[in-house]
Amino acid sequence: MQATQQYPMKLTVLTPTRRIVEGVGCSSVHFPSTKGVLGILPEHADLVCALGTGLVYFDSNNTTTFLTVSGGVAKVDGNSVTLLADIAEDAASIDVGRAQRALERAREQLTAGGSNGTPEEVQDAVSAQARALARIEAATLHSAGR
């Protein structure tokens, strides 16, 4: 769906290998930046920022759609929002069991190696935990029809 008066903004979410959402008309977009969650409404000021890890959601056709992203860049230009994500996933395609296992592994790494691991290993485990939590949240919200 292209931008219309009811849905004046266009959202595109891309990864290096896939188009998750392209040119979808929406009335608002929320996404994680490295400084916190940003809510974008029509006529928002232009900006470019680093994407964080977490939940993306947007309103279109009287429904809210959920995605997850991790890393990358966000650009807001006029009524166009483009998320160039390192990793992105539509909530409908998330395997919750797999996400829960990833969360368990990350927590085990943090518990077992938190004091013995290198700073890079600890950061990798923290990032894995954040991605798993975001995936579980998106899948839960999607299945609840919110």
MOGI-V65250 format. One record per residue. SS is DSSP state (H for helix, E for strand, L for the rest). Layout:
BEGIN
ss=<SS	SS>
END
This chain:
BEGIN
ss=<L	L	L	L	L	L	L	L	E	E	E	E	E	E	L	L	L	L	E	E	E	E	E	E	E	E	L	E	E	E	E	E	E	L	L	E	E	E	E	E	E	L	L	L	L	L	E	E	E	E	E	L	E	E	E	E	E	E	E	E	L	L	E	E	E	E	E	E	E	E	E	E	E	E	E	E	E	L	L	E	E	E	E	E	E	E	E	E	E	E	H	H	H	L	L	H	H	H	H	H	H	H	H	H	H	H	H	H	H	H	H	H	H	L	L	L	L	L	H	H	H	H	H	H	H	H	H	H	H	H	H	H	H	H	H	H	H	H	H	H	H	H	H	L	L	L>
END
